[in-house]
Amino acid sequence: MHTRGDTMVFVEEDRVLFTGDVVMSQRFLAAQNDSSITTWLATLDELAALNPVKIVPSHGVIGDASLITRDREFLIAVRDRVAELKRAGKSIDESPC
């Protein structure tokens, strides 16, 4: 996930999910050195299973569950591209930014 201290709150009766930095609406997902895409994706799956009707991110405007889907798709694309570059034997310096 984003950091080791991410906090989320789900208000079940209203189906409103406060995601902290785990889901963003108008900003790039910010990974840290200790971030884990695998853990982040698993967490997004857990959040999607809550079926929230509103998502309140720490950055950007309130949205709906499509924010989770969008961020999940982005992280999968990053994970897959990094794996592809590693299989090709590319170092971090040889990888396009």
mmCIF file as gemmi writes it, N, C-alpha and C atoms, coordinates in Angstrom:
data_model
loop_
_atom_site.group_PDB
_atom_site.id
_atom_site.type_symbol
_atom_site.label_atom_id
_atom_site.label_alt_id
_atom_site.label_comp_id
_atom_site.label_asym_id
_atom_site.label_entity_id
_atom_site.label_seq_id
_atom_site.pdbx_PDB_ins_code
_atom_site.Cartn_x
_atom_site.Cartn_y
_atom_site.Cartn_z
_atom_site.occupancy
_atom_site.B_iso_or_equiv
_atom_site.pdbx_formal_charge
_atom_site.auth_seq_id
_atom_site.auth_asym_id
_atom_site.pdbx_PDB_model_num
ATOM 1 N N . MET Axp A 1 ? 0.83 -1.168 0 1 0 ? 1 A 1
ATOM 2 C CA . MET Axp A 1 ? 0 0 0 1 0 ? 1 A 1
ATOM 3 C C . MET Axp A 1 ? 0.878 1.235 0 1 0 ? 1 A 1
ATOM 4 N N . HIS Axp A 2 ? 0.249 2.368 0.098 1 0 ? 2 A 1
ATOM 5 C CA . HIS Axp A 2 ? 0.952 3.653 0.018 1 0 ? 2 A 1
ATOM 6 C C . HIS Axp A 2 ? 2.021 3.771 1.109 1 0 ? 2 A 1
ATOM 7 N N . THR Axp A 3 ? 1.622 3.604 2.346 1 0 ? 3 A 1
ATOM 8 C CA . THR Axp A 3 ? 2.568 3.623 3.467 1 0 ? 3 A 1
ATOM 9 C C . THR Axp A 3 ? 2.16 2.537 4.453 1 0 ? 3 A 1
ATOM 10 N N . ARG Axp A 4 ? 2.962 2.327 5.471 1 0 ? 4 A 1
ATOM 11 C CA . ARG Axp A 4 ? 2.621 1.321 6.482 1 0 ? 4 A 1
ATOM 12 C C . ARG Axp A 4 ? 1.529 1.803 7.426 1 0 ? 4 A 1
ATOM 13 N N . GLY Axp A 5 ? 1.167 3.077 7.361 1 0 ? 5 A 1
ATOM 14 C CA . GLY Axp A 5 ? 0.213 3.626 8.31 1 0 ? 5 A 1
ATOM 15 C C . GLY Axp A 5 ? -1.087 4.095 7.698 1 0 ? 5 A 1
ATOM 16 N N . ASP Axp A 6 ? -1.479 3.554 6.555 1 0 ? 6 A 1
ATOM 17 C CA . ASP Axp A 6 ? -2.735 3.97 5.927 1 0 ? 6 A 1
ATOM 18 C C . ASP Axp A 6 ? -3.922 3.583 6.799 1 0 ? 6 A 1
ATOM 19 N N . THR Axp A 7 ? -4.869 4.506 6.907 1 0 ? 7 A 1
ATOM 20 C CA . THR Axp A 7 ? -6.076 4.262 7.691 1 0 ? 7 A 1
ATOM 21 C C . THR Axp A 7 ? -7.286 4.491 6.801 1 0 ? 7 A 1
ATOM 22 N N . MET Axp A 8 ? -8.255 3.584 6.893 1 0 ? 8 A 1
ATOM 23 C CA . MET Axp A 8 ? -9.497 3.708 6.136 1 0 ? 8 A 1
ATOM 24 C C . MET Axp A 8 ? -10.665 3.531 7.092 1 0 ? 8 A 1
ATOM 25 N N . VAL Axp A 9 ? -11.79 4.162 6.768 1 0 ? 9 A 1
ATOM 26 C CA . VAL Axp A 9 ? -12.995 4.033 7.574 1 0 ? 9 A 1
ATOM 27 C C . VAL Axp A 9 ? -14.17 3.799 6.637 1 0 ? 9 A 1
ATOM 28 N N . PHE Axp A 10 ? -14.998 2.798 6.958 1 0 ? 10 A 1
ATOM 29 C CA . PHE Axp A 10 ? -16.198 2.521 6.182 1 0 ? 10 A 1
ATOM 30 C C . PHE Axp A 10 ? -17.409 2.762 7.077 1 0 ? 10 A 1
ATOM 31 N N . VAL Axp A 11 ? -18.259 3.704 6.672 1 0 ? 11 A 1
ATOM 32 C CA . VAL Axp A 11 ? -19.501 3.982 7.392 1 0 ? 11 A 1
ATOM 33 C C . VAL Axp A 11 ? -20.559 3.093 6.753 1 0 ? 11 A 1
ATOM 34 N N . GLU Axp A 12 ? -20.759 1.938 7.359 1 0 ? 12 A 1
ATOM 35 C CA . GLU Axp A 12 ? -21.568 0.881 6.756 1 0 ? 12 A 1
ATOM 36 C C . GLU Axp A 12 ? -22.996 1.316 6.44 1 0 ? 12 A 1
ATOM 37 N N . GLU Axp A 13 ? -23.651 1.989 7.381 1 0 ? 13 A 1
ATOM 38 C CA . GLU Axp A 13 ? -25.056 2.346 7.154 1 0 ? 13 A 1
ATOM 39 C C . GLU Axp A 13 ? -25.239 3.318 5.992 1 0 ? 13 A 1
ATOM 40 N N . ASP Axp A 14 ? -24.217 4.101 5.693 1 0 ? 14 A 1
ATOM 41 C CA . ASP Axp A 14 ? -24.282 5.032 4.56 1 0 ? 14 A 1
ATOM 42 C C . ASP Axp A 14 ? -23.5 4.544 3.346 1 0 ? 14 A 1
ATOM 43 N N . ARG Axp A 15 ? -22.724 3.46 3.533 1 0 ? 15 A 1
ATOM 44 C CA . ARG Axp A 15 ? -21.864 2.889 2.496 1 0 ? 15 A 1
ATOM 45 C C . ARG Axp A 15 ? -20.893 3.927 1.938 1 0 ? 15 A 1
ATOM 46 N N . VAL Axp A 16 ? -20.327 4.716 2.871 1 0 ? 16 A 1
ATOM 47 C CA . VAL Axp A 16 ? -19.335 5.727 2.52 1 0 ? 16 A 1
ATOM 48 C C . VAL Axp A 16 ? -17.976 5.241 3.016 1 0 ? 16 A 1
ATOM 49 N N . LEU Axp A 17 ? -17.001 5.269 2.13 1 0 ? 17 A 1
ATOM 50 C CA . LEU Axp A 17 ? -15.663 4.779 2.43 1 0 ? 17 A 1
ATOM 51 C C . LEU Axp A 17 ? -14.667 5.936 2.392 1 0 ? 17 A 1
ATOM 52 N N . PHE Axp A 18 ? -14.006 6.176 3.512 1 0 ? 18 A 1
ATOM 53 C CA . PHE Axp A 18 ? -12.919 7.142 3.603 1 0 ? 18 A 1
ATOM 54 C C . PHE Axp A 18 ? -11.632 6.344 3.408 1 0 ? 18 A 1
ATOM 55 N N . THR Axp A 19 ? -10.898 6.635 2.334 1 0 ? 19 A 1
ATOM 56 C CA . THR Axp A 19 ? -9.797 5.761 1.928 1 0 ? 19 A 1
ATOM 57 C C . THR Axp A 19 ? -8.403 6.259 2.276 1 0 ? 19 A 1
ATOM 58 N N . GLY Axp A 20 ? -8.285 7.451 2.811 1 0 ? 20 A 1
ATOM 59 C CA . GLY Axp A 20 ? -6.94 7.968 3.001 1 0 ? 20 A 1
ATOM 60 C C . GLY Axp A 20 ? -6.216 7.994 1.668 1 0 ? 20 A 1
ATOM 61 N N . ASP Axp A 21 ? -4.927 7.693 1.665 1 0 ? 21 A 1
ATOM 62 C CA . ASP Axp A 21 ? -4.138 7.719 0.43 1 0 ? 21 A 1
ATOM 63 C C . ASP Axp A 21 ? -4.183 6.404 -0.35 1 0 ? 21 A 1
ATOM 64 N N . VAL Axp A 22 ? -5.028 5.481 0.043 1 0 ? 22 A 1
ATOM 65 C CA . VAL Axp A 22 ? -5.103 4.192 -0.649 1 0 ? 22 A 1
ATOM 66 C C . VAL Axp A 22 ? -5.813 4.335 -1.992 1 0 ? 22 A 1
ATOM 67 N N . VAL Axp A 23 ? -6.798 5.226 -2.06 1 0 ? 23 A 1
ATOM 68 C CA . VAL Axp A 23 ? -7.51 5.527 -3.307 1 0 ? 23 A 1
ATOM 69 C C . VAL Axp A 23 ? -7.451 7.04 -3.493 1 0 ? 23 A 1
ATOM 70 N N . MET Axp A 24 ? -7.165 7.469 -4.701 1 0 ? 24 A 1
ATOM 71 C CA . MET Axp A 24 ? -7.107 8.907 -4.989 1 0 ? 24 A 1
ATOM 72 C C . MET Axp A 24 ? -8.083 9.22 -6.122 1 0 ? 24 A 1
ATOM 73 N N . SER Axp A 25 ? -8.488 10.488 -6.205 1 0 ? 25 A 1
ATOM 74 C CA . SER Axp A 25 ? -9.388 10.812 -7.306 1 0 ? 25 A 1
ATOM 75 C C . SER Axp A 25 ? -8.763 11.735 -8.344 1 0 ? 25 A 1
ATOM 76 N N . GLN Axp A 26 ? -7.921 12.634 -7.936 1 0 ? 26 A 1
ATOM 77 C CA . GLN Axp A 26 ? -7.358 13.572 -8.908 1 0 ? 26 A 1
ATOM 78 C C . GLN Axp A 26 ? -5.851 13.665 -8.794 1 0 ? 26 A 1
ATOM 79 N N . ARG Axp A 27 ? -5.251 12.688 -8.227 1 0 ? 27 A 1
ATOM 80 C CA . ARG Axp A 27 ? -3.8 12.683 -8.067 1 0 ? 27 A 1
ATOM 81 C C . ARG Axp A 27 ? -3.265 11.32 -8.443 1 0 ? 27 A 1
ATOM 82 N N . PHE Axp A 28 ? -2.008 11.298 -8.772 1 0 ? 28 A 1
ATOM 83 C CA . PHE Axp A 28 ? -1.302 10.06 -9.07 1 0 ? 28 A 1
ATOM 84 C C . PHE Axp A 28 ? -1.126 9.261 -7.786 1 0 ? 28 A 1
ATOM 85 N N . LEU Axp A 29 ? -1.294 7.961 -7.857 1 0 ? 29 A 1
ATOM 86 C CA . LEU Axp A 29 ? -1.037 7.112 -6.697 1 0 ? 29 A 1
ATOM 87 C C . LEU Axp A 29 ? 0.434 7.225 -6.326 1 0 ? 29 A 1
ATOM 88 N N . ALA Axp A 30 ? 0.689 7.542 -5.084 1 0 ? 30 A 1
ATOM 89 C CA . ALA Axp A 30 ? 2.057 7.801 -4.637 1 0 ? 30 A 1
ATOM 90 C C . ALA Axp A 30 ? 2.606 6.602 -3.885 1 0 ? 30 A 1
ATOM 91 N N . ALA Axp A 31 ? 3.503 5.885 -4.514 1 0 ? 31 A 1
ATOM 92 C CA . ALA Axp A 31 ? 4.148 4.744 -3.873 1 0 ? 31 A 1
ATOM 93 C C . ALA Axp A 31 ? 5.406 5.212 -3.159 1 0 ? 31 A 1
ATOM 94 N N . GLN Axp A 32 ? 5.726 4.528 -2.097 1 0 ? 32 A 1
ATOM 95 C CA . GLN Axp A 32 ? 6.929 4.799 -1.32 1 0 ? 32 A 1
ATOM 96 C C . GLN Axp A 32 ? 7.892 3.618 -1.487 1 0 ? 32 A 1
ATOM 97 N N . ASN Axp A 33 ? 9.087 3.733 -0.956 1 0 ? 33 A 1
ATOM 98 C CA . ASN Axp A 33 ? 10.054 2.635 -1.041 1 0 ? 33 A 1
ATOM 99 C C . ASN Axp A 33 ? 9.534 1.354 -0.411 1 0 ? 33 A 1
ATOM 100 N N . ASP Axp A 34 ? 8.715 1.474 0.63 1 0 ? 34 A 1
ATOM 101 C CA . ASP Axp A 34 ? 8.19 0.274 1.288 1 0 ? 34 A 1
ATOM 102 C C . ASP Axp A 34 ? 6.772 -0.072 0.85 1 0 ? 34 A 1
ATOM 103 N N . SER Axp A 35 ? 6.297 0.549 -0.234 1 0 ? 35 A 1
ATOM 104 C CA . SER Axp A 35 ? 4.972 0.224 -0.769 1 0 ? 35 A 1
ATOM 105 C C . SER Axp A 35 ? 4.995 -1.153 -1.412 1 0 ? 35 A 1
ATOM 106 N N . SER Axp A 36 ? 3.841 -1.811 -1.394 1 0 ? 36 A 1
ATOM 107 C CA . SER Axp A 36 ? 3.703 -3.124 -2.022 1 0 ? 36 A 1
ATOM 108 C C . SER Axp A 36 ? 2.506 -3.104 -2.957 1 0 ? 36 A 1
ATOM 109 N N . ILE Axp A 37 ? 2.764 -3.25 -4.249 1 0 ? 37 A 1
ATOM 110 C CA . ILE Axp A 37 ? 1.657 -3.279 -5.207 1 0 ? 37 A 1
ATOM 111 C C . ILE Axp A 37 ? 0.769 -4.488 -4.938 1 0 ? 37 A 1
ATOM 112 N N . THR Axp A 38 ? 1.363 -5.613 -4.578 1 0 ? 38 A 1
ATOM 113 C CA . THR Axp A 38 ? 0.572 -6.812 -4.28 1 0 ? 38 A 1
ATOM 114 C C . THR Axp A 38 ? -0.396 -6.555 -3.13 1 0 ? 38 A 1
ATOM 115 N N . THR Axp A 39 ? 0.107 -5.965 -2.057 1 0 ? 39 A 1
ATOM 116 C CA . THR Axp A 39 ? -0.744 -5.655 -0.913 1 0 ? 39 A 1
ATOM 117 C C . THR Axp A 39 ? -1.766 -4.591 -1.273 1 0 ? 39 A 1
ATOM 118 N N . TRP Axp A 40 ? -1.349 -3.598 -2.037 1 0 ? 40 A 1
ATOM 119 C CA . TRP Axp A 40 ? -2.249 -2.519 -2.447 1 0 ? 40 A 1
ATOM 120 C C . TRP Axp A 40 ? -3.413 -3.09 -3.256 1 0 ? 40 A 1
ATOM 121 N N . LEU Axp A 41 ? -3.109 -3.982 -4.211 1 0 ? 41 A 1
ATOM 122 C CA . LEU Axp A 41 ? -4.163 -4.596 -5.018 1 0 ? 41 A 1
ATOM 123 C C . LEU Axp A 41 ? -5.115 -5.434 -4.158 1 0 ? 41 A 1
ATOM 124 N N . ALA Axp A 42 ? -4.568 -6.193 -3.22 1 0 ? 42 A 1
ATOM 125 C CA . ALA Axp A 42 ? -5.416 -7 -2.331 1 0 ? 42 A 1
ATOM 126 C C . ALA Axp A 42 ? -6.32 -6.098 -1.494 1 0 ? 42 A 1
ATOM 127 N N . THR Axp A 43 ? -5.779 -4.982 -1.042 1 0 ? 43 A 1
ATOM 128 C CA . THR Axp A 43 ? -6.574 -4.041 -0.256 1 0 ? 43 A 1
ATOM 129 C C . THR Axp A 43 ? -7.675 -3.428 -1.107 1 0 ? 43 A 1
ATOM 130 N N . LEU Axp A 44 ? -7.364 -3.056 -2.345 1 0 ? 44 A 1
ATOM 131 C CA . LEU Axp A 44 ? -8.388 -2.511 -3.228 1 0 ? 44 A 1
ATOM 132 C C . LEU Axp A 44 ? -9.499 -3.529 -3.475 1 0 ? 44 A 1
ATOM 133 N N . ASP Axp A 45 ? -9.134 -4.807 -3.594 1 0 ? 45 A 1
ATOM 134 C CA . ASP Axp A 45 ? -10.15 -5.854 -3.752 1 0 ? 45 A 1
ATOM 135 C C . ASP Axp A 45 ? -11.062 -5.921 -2.523 1 0 ? 45 A 1
ATOM 136 N N . GLU Axp A 46 ? -10.466 -5.812 -1.339 1 0 ? 46 A 1
ATOM 137 C CA . GLU Axp A 46 ? -11.26 -5.819 -0.108 1 0 ? 46 A 1
ATOM 138 C C . GLU Axp A 46 ? -12.184 -4.6 -0.046 1 0 ? 46 A 1
ATOM 139 N N . LEU Axp A 47 ? -11.673 -3.45 -0.454 1 0 ? 47 A 1
ATOM 140 C CA . LEU Axp A 47 ? -12.495 -2.241 -0.44 1 0 ? 47 A 1
ATOM 141 C C . LEU Axp A 47 ? -13.636 -2.339 -1.444 1 0 ? 47 A 1
ATOM 142 N N . ALA Axp A 48 ? -13.366 -2.872 -2.622 1 0 ? 48 A 1
ATOM 143 C CA . ALA Axp A 48 ? -14.413 -3.027 -3.636 1 0 ? 48 A 1
ATOM 144 C C . ALA Axp A 48 ? -15.518 -3.952 -3.138 1 0 ? 48 A 1
ATOM 145 N N . ALA Axp A 49 ? -15.131 -4.975 -2.376 1 0 ? 49 A 1
ATOM 146 C CA . ALA Axp A 49 ? -16.12 -5.933 -1.849 1 0 ? 49 A 1
ATOM 147 C C . ALA Axp A 49 ? -17.09 -5.281 -0.863 1 0 ? 49 A 1
ATOM 148 N N . LEU Axp A 50 ? -16.727 -4.126 -0.326 1 0 ? 50 A 1
ATOM 149 C CA . LEU Axp A 50 ? -17.635 -3.4 0.57 1 0 ? 50 A 1
ATOM 150 C C . LEU Axp A 50 ? -18.787 -2.742 -0.194 1 0 ? 50 A 1
ATOM 151 N N . ASN Axp A 51 ? -18.662 -2.647 -1.51 1 0 ? 51 A 1
ATOM 152 C CA . ASN Axp A 51 ? -19.668 -2.014 -2.37 1 0 ? 51 A 1
ATOM 153 C C . ASN Axp A 51 ? -20.011 -0.601 -1.91 1 0 ? 51 A 1
ATOM 154 N N . PRO Axp A 52 ? -18.998 0.258 -1.766 1 0 ? 52 A 1
ATOM 155 C CA . PRO Axp A 52 ? -19.29 1.625 -1.331 1 0 ? 52 A 1
ATOM 156 C C . PRO Axp A 52 ? -20.023 2.408 -2.425 1 0 ? 52 A 1
ATOM 157 N N . VAL Axp A 53 ? -20.896 3.304 -1.999 1 0 ? 53 A 1
ATOM 158 C CA . VAL Axp A 53 ? -21.568 4.172 -2.971 1 0 ? 53 A 1
ATOM 159 C C . VAL Axp A 53 ? -20.837 5.504 -3.102 1 0 ? 53 A 1
ATOM 160 N N . LYS Axp A 54 ? -20.111 5.877 -2.071 1 0 ? 54 A 1
ATOM 161 C CA . LYS Axp A 54 ? -19.291 7.088 -2.099 1 0 ? 54 A 1
ATOM 162 C C . LYS Axp A 54 ? -17.92 6.774 -1.55 1 0 ? 54 A 1
ATOM 163 N N . ILE Axp A 55 ? -16.909 7.371 -2.187 1 0 ? 55 A 1
ATOM 164 C CA . ILE Axp A 55 ? -15.541 7.234 -1.715 1 0 ? 55 A 1
ATOM 165 C C . ILE Axp A 55 ? -15.008 8.633 -1.461 1 0 ? 55 A 1
ATOM 166 N N . VAL Axp A 56 ? -14.464 8.813 -0.251 1 0 ? 56 A 1
ATOM 167 C CA . VAL Axp A 56 ? -13.865 10.088 0.131 1 0 ? 56 A 1
ATOM 168 C C . VAL Axp A 56 ? -12.356 9.864 0.212 1 0 ? 56 A 1
ATOM 169 N N . PRO Axp A 57 ? -11.621 10.269 -0.832 1 0 ? 57 A 1
ATOM 170 C CA . PRO Axp A 57 ? -10.163 10.106 -0.811 1 0 ? 57 A 1
ATOM 171 C C . PRO Axp A 57 ? -9.514 11.236 -0.027 1 0 ? 57 A 1
ATOM 172 N N . SER Axp A 58 ? -8.248 11.066 0.313 1 0 ? 58 A 1
ATOM 173 C CA . SER Axp A 58 ? -7.568 12.152 1.018 1 0 ? 58 A 1
ATOM 174 C C . SER Axp A 58 ? -7.167 13.269 0.064 1 0 ? 58 A 1
ATOM 175 N N . HIS Axp A 59 ? -7.107 12.987 -1.221 1 0 ? 59 A 1
ATOM 176 C CA . HIS Axp A 59 ? -6.77 13.996 -2.228 1 0 ? 59 A 1
ATOM 177 C C . HIS Axp A 59 ? -7.804 13.942 -3.334 1 0 ? 59 A 1
ATOM 178 N N . GLY Axp A 60 ? -8.347 15.069 -3.706 1 0 ? 60 A 1
ATOM 179 C CA . GLY Axp A 60 ? -9.299 15.122 -4.801 1 0 ? 60 A 1
ATOM 180 C C . GLY Axp A 60 ? -10.733 15.146 -4.32 1 0 ? 60 A 1
ATOM 181 N N . VAL Axp A 61 ? -11.629 14.986 -5.262 1 0 ? 61 A 1
ATOM 182 C CA . VAL Axp A 61 ? -13.056 15.101 -4.976 1 0 ? 61 A 1
ATOM 183 C C . VAL Axp A 61 ? -13.662 13.742 -4.634 1 0 ? 61 A 1
ATOM 184 N N . ILE Axp A 62 ? -14.795 13.792 -3.969 1 0 ? 62 A 1
ATOM 185 C CA . ILE Axp A 62 ? -15.538 12.576 -3.634 1 0 ? 62 A 1
ATOM 186 C C . ILE Axp A 62 ? -15.972 11.901 -4.925 1 0 ? 62 A 1
ATOM 187 N N . GLY Axp A 63 ? -15.912 10.571 -4.935 1 0 ? 63 A 1
ATOM 188 C CA . GLY Axp A 63 ? -16.306 9.815 -6.115 1 0 ? 63 A 1
ATOM 189 C C . GLY Axp A 63 ? -17.088 8.58 -5.729 1 0 ? 63 A 1
ATOM 190 N N . ASP Axp A 64 ? -17.148 7.647 -6.653 1 0 ? 64 A 1
ATOM 191 C CA . ASP Axp A 64 ? -17.848 6.384 -6.398 1 0 ? 64 A 1
ATOM 192 C C . ASP Axp A 64 ? -16.86 5.23 -6.539 1 0 ? 64 A 1
ATOM 193 N N . ALA Axp A 65 ? -17.373 4.014 -6.578 1 0 ? 65 A 1
ATOM 194 C CA . ALA Axp A 65 ? -16.517 2.827 -6.612 1 0 ? 65 A 1
ATOM 195 C C . ALA Axp A 65 ? -15.639 2.756 -7.86 1 0 ? 65 A 1
ATOM 196 N N . SER Axp A 66 ? -15.962 3.539 -8.87 1 0 ? 66 A 1
ATOM 197 C CA . SER Axp A 66 ? -15.114 3.534 -10.068 1 0 ? 66 A 1
ATOM 198 C C . SER Axp A 66 ? -13.701 4.026 -9.755 1 0 ? 66 A 1
ATOM 199 N N . LEU Axp A 67 ? -13.53 4.791 -8.682 1 0 ? 67 A 1
ATOM 200 C CA . LEU Axp A 67 ? -12.185 5.217 -8.283 1 0 ? 67 A 1
ATOM 201 C C . LEU Axp A 67 ? -11.324 4.011 -7.922 1 0 ? 67 A 1
ATOM 202 N N . ILE Axp A 68 ? -11.925 3.047 -7.248 1 0 ? 68 A 1
ATOM 203 C CA . ILE Axp A 68 ? -11.191 1.824 -6.886 1 0 ? 68 A 1
ATOM 204 C C . ILE Axp A 68 ? -10.797 1.078 -8.154 1 0 ? 68 A 1
ATOM 205 N N . THR Axp A 69 ? -11.74 0.931 -9.059 1 0 ? 69 A 1
ATOM 206 C CA . THR Axp A 69 ? -11.484 0.215 -10.315 1 0 ? 69 A 1
ATOM 207 C C . THR Axp A 69 ? -10.368 0.881 -11.104 1 0 ? 69 A 1
ATOM 208 N N . ARG Axp A 70 ? -10.425 2.199 -11.206 1 0 ? 70 A 1
ATOM 209 C CA . ARG Axp A 70 ? -9.418 2.93 -11.975 1 0 ? 70 A 1
ATOM 210 C C . ARG Axp A 70 ? -8.029 2.763 -11.368 1 0 ? 70 A 1
ATOM 211 N N . ASP Axp A 71 ? -7.923 2.921 -10.036 1 0 ? 71 A 1
ATOM 212 C CA . ASP Axp A 71 ? -6.623 2.784 -9.394 1 0 ? 71 A 1
ATOM 213 C C . ASP Axp A 71 ? -6.109 1.356 -9.481 1 0 ? 71 A 1
ATOM 214 N N . ARG Axp A 72 ? -7.006 0.38 -9.374 1 0 ? 72 A 1
ATOM 215 C CA . ARG Axp A 72 ? -6.619 -1.029 -9.488 1 0 ? 72 A 1
ATOM 216 C C . ARG Axp A 72 ? -6.049 -1.313 -10.882 1 0 ? 72 A 1
ATOM 217 N N . GLU Axp A 73 ? -6.725 -0.827 -11.914 1 0 ? 73 A 1
ATOM 218 C CA . GLU Axp A 73 ? -6.254 -1.032 -13.284 1 0 ? 73 A 1
ATOM 219 C C . GLU Axp A 73 ? -4.892 -0.386 -13.5 1 0 ? 73 A 1
ATOM 220 N N . PHE Axp A 74 ? -4.683 0.79 -12.926 1 0 ? 74 A 1
ATOM 221 C CA . PHE Axp A 74 ? -3.399 1.467 -13.045 1 0 ? 74 A 1
ATOM 222 C C . PHE Axp A 74 ? -2.285 0.656 -12.389 1 0 ? 74 A 1
ATOM 223 N N . LEU Axp A 75 ? -2.53 0.17 -11.174 1 0 ? 75 A 1
ATOM 224 C CA . LEU Axp A 75 ? -1.508 -0.603 -10.462 1 0 ? 75 A 1
ATOM 225 C C . LEU Axp A 75 ? -1.194 -1.911 -11.182 1 0 ? 75 A 1
ATOM 226 N N . ILE Axp A 76 ? -2.188 -2.536 -11.769 1 0 ? 76 A 1
ATOM 227 C CA . ILE Axp A 76 ? -1.951 -3.76 -12.546 1 0 ? 76 A 1
ATOM 228 C C . ILE Axp A 76 ? -1.08 -3.441 -13.751 1 0 ? 76 A 1
ATOM 229 N N . ALA Axp A 77 ? -1.342 -2.316 -14.418 1 0 ? 77 A 1
ATOM 230 C CA . ALA Axp A 77 ? -0.532 -1.92 -15.575 1 0 ? 77 A 1
ATOM 231 C C . ALA Axp A 77 ? 0.918 -1.661 -15.156 1 0 ? 77 A 1
ATOM 232 N N . VAL Axp A 78 ? 1.121 -1.003 -14.028 1 0 ? 78 A 1
ATOM 233 C CA . VAL Axp A 78 ? 2.48 -0.747 -13.532 1 0 ? 78 A 1
ATOM 234 C C . VAL Axp A 78 ? 3.168 -2.06 -13.204 1 0 ? 78 A 1
ATOM 235 N N . ARG Axp A 79 ? 2.475 -2.928 -12.453 1 0 ? 79 A 1
ATOM 236 C CA . ARG Axp A 79 ? 3.055 -4.226 -12.072 1 0 ? 79 A 1
ATOM 237 C C . ARG Axp A 79 ? 3.451 -5.029 -13.311 1 0 ? 79 A 1
ATOM 238 N N . ASP Axp A 80 ? 2.567 -5.076 -14.289 1 0 ? 80 A 1
ATOM 239 C CA . ASP Axp A 80 ? 2.836 -5.863 -15.49 1 0 ? 80 A 1
ATOM 240 C C . ASP Axp A 80 ? 3.978 -5.279 -16.314 1 0 ? 80 A 1
ATOM 241 N N . ARG Axp A 81 ? 4.049 -3.967 -16.396 1 0 ? 81 A 1
ATOM 242 C CA . ARG Axp A 81 ? 5.123 -3.323 -17.165 1 0 ? 81 A 1
ATOM 243 C C . ARG Axp A 81 ? 6.478 -3.531 -16.485 1 0 ? 81 A 1
ATOM 244 N N . VAL Axp A 82 ? 6.515 -3.409 -15.18 1 0 ? 82 A 1
ATOM 245 C CA . VAL Axp A 82 ? 7.77 -3.641 -14.449 1 0 ? 82 A 1
ATOM 246 C C . VAL Axp A 82 ? 8.224 -5.09 -14.654 1 0 ? 82 A 1
ATOM 247 N N . ALA Axp A 83 ? 7.295 -6.028 -14.575 1 0 ? 83 A 1
ATOM 248 C CA . ALA Axp A 83 ? 7.644 -7.443 -14.781 1 0 ? 83 A 1
ATOM 249 C C . ALA Axp A 83 ? 8.187 -7.661 -16.189 1 0 ? 83 A 1
ATOM 250 N N . GLU Axp A 84 ? 7.573 -7.007 -17.162 1 0 ? 84 A 1
ATOM 251 C CA . GLU Axp A 84 ? 8.027 -7.129 -18.552 1 0 ? 84 A 1
ATOM 252 C C . GLU Axp A 84 ? 9.453 -6.594 -18.704 1 0 ? 84 A 1
ATOM 253 N N . LEU Axp A 85 ? 9.729 -5.45 -18.118 1 0 ? 85 A 1
ATOM 254 C CA . LEU Axp A 85 ? 11.069 -4.873 -18.198 1 0 ? 85 A 1
ATOM 255 C C . LEU Axp A 85 ? 12.099 -5.745 -17.478 1 0 ? 85 A 1
ATOM 256 N N . LYS Axp A 86 ? 11.71 -6.313 -16.352 1 0 ? 86 A 1
ATOM 257 C CA . LYS Axp A 86 ? 12.631 -7.201 -15.619 1 0 ? 86 A 1
ATOM 258 C C . LYS Axp A 86 ? 12.938 -8.448 -16.44 1 0 ? 86 A 1
ATOM 259 N N . ARG Axp A 87 ? 11.897 -9.026 -17.073 1 0 ? 87 A 1
ATOM 260 C CA . ARG Axp A 87 ? 12.118 -10.211 -17.919 1 0 ? 87 A 1
ATOM 261 C C . ARG Axp A 87 ? 13.05 -9.895 -19.086 1 0 ? 87 A 1
ATOM 262 N N . ALA Axp A 88 ? 13.004 -8.648 -19.554 1 0 ? 88 A 1
ATOM 263 C CA . ALA Axp A 88 ? 13.869 -8.228 -20.662 1 0 ? 88 A 1
ATOM 264 C C . ALA Axp A 88 ? 15.278 -7.895 -20.168 1 0 ? 88 A 1
ATOM 265 N N . GLY Axp A 89 ? 15.5 -8.012 -18.857 1 0 ? 89 A 1
ATOM 266 C CA . GLY Axp A 89 ? 16.821 -7.753 -18.304 1 0 ? 89 A 1
ATOM 267 C C . GLY Axp A 89 ? 17.169 -6.285 -18.16 1 0 ? 89 A 1
ATOM 268 N N . LYS Axp A 90 ? 16.186 -5.425 -18.185 1 0 ? 90 A 1
ATOM 269 C CA . LYS Axp A 90 ? 16.429 -3.974 -18.075 1 0 ? 90 A 1
ATOM 270 C C . LYS Axp A 90 ? 16.692 -3.584 -16.632 1 0 ? 90 A 1
ATOM 271 N N . SER Axp A 91 ? 17.667 -2.712 -16.456 1 0 ? 91 A 1
ATOM 272 C CA . SER Axp A 91 ? 17.903 -2.144 -15.12 1 0 ? 91 A 1
ATOM 273 C C . SER Axp A 91 ? 16.975 -0.95 -14.961 1 0 ? 91 A 1
ATOM 274 N N . ILE Axp A 92 ? 16.915 -0.433 -13.744 1 0 ? 92 A 1
ATOM 275 C CA . ILE Axp A 92 ? 16.061 0.728 -13.505 1 0 ? 92 A 1
ATOM 276 C C . ILE Axp A 92 ? 16.518 1.919 -14.335 1 0 ? 92 A 1
ATOM 277 N N . ASP Axp A 93 ? 17.848 2.042 -14.565 1 0 ? 93 A 1
ATOM 278 C CA . ASP Axp A 93 ? 18.378 3.138 -15.358 1 0 ? 93 A 1
ATOM 279 C C . ASP Axp A 93 ? 18.044 2.99 -16.841 1 0 ? 93 A 1
ATOM 280 N N . GLU Axp A 94 ? 17.852 1.755 -17.288 1 0 ? 94 A 1
ATOM 281 C CA . GLU Axp A 94 ? 17.525 1.514 -18.701 1 0 ? 94 A 1
ATOM 282 C C . GLU Axp A 94 ? 16.023 1.562 -18.982 1 0 ? 94 A 1
ATOM 283 N N . SER Axp A 95 ? 15.236 1.609 -17.946 1 0 ? 95 A 1
ATOM 284 C CA . SER Axp A 95 ? 13.786 1.588 -18.108 1 0 ? 95 A 1
ATOM 285 C C . SER Axp A 95 ? 13.272 2.987 -18.377 1 0 ? 95 A 1
ATOM 286 N N . PRO Axp A 96 ? 12.343 3.122 -19.321 1 0 ? 96 A 1
ATOM 287 C CA . PRO Axp A 96 ? 11.788 4.437 -19.609 1 0 ? 96 A 1
ATOM 288 C C . PRO Axp A 96 ? 10.961 4.946 -18.427 1 0 ? 96 A 1
ATOM 289 N N . CYS Axp A 97 ? 11.027 6.22 -18.197 1 0 ? 97 A 1
ATOM 290 C CA . CYS Axp A 97 ? 10.269 6.833 -17.103 1 0 ? 97 A 1
ATOM 291 C C . CYS Axp A 97 ? 8.88 7.193 -17.544 1 0 ? 97 A 1
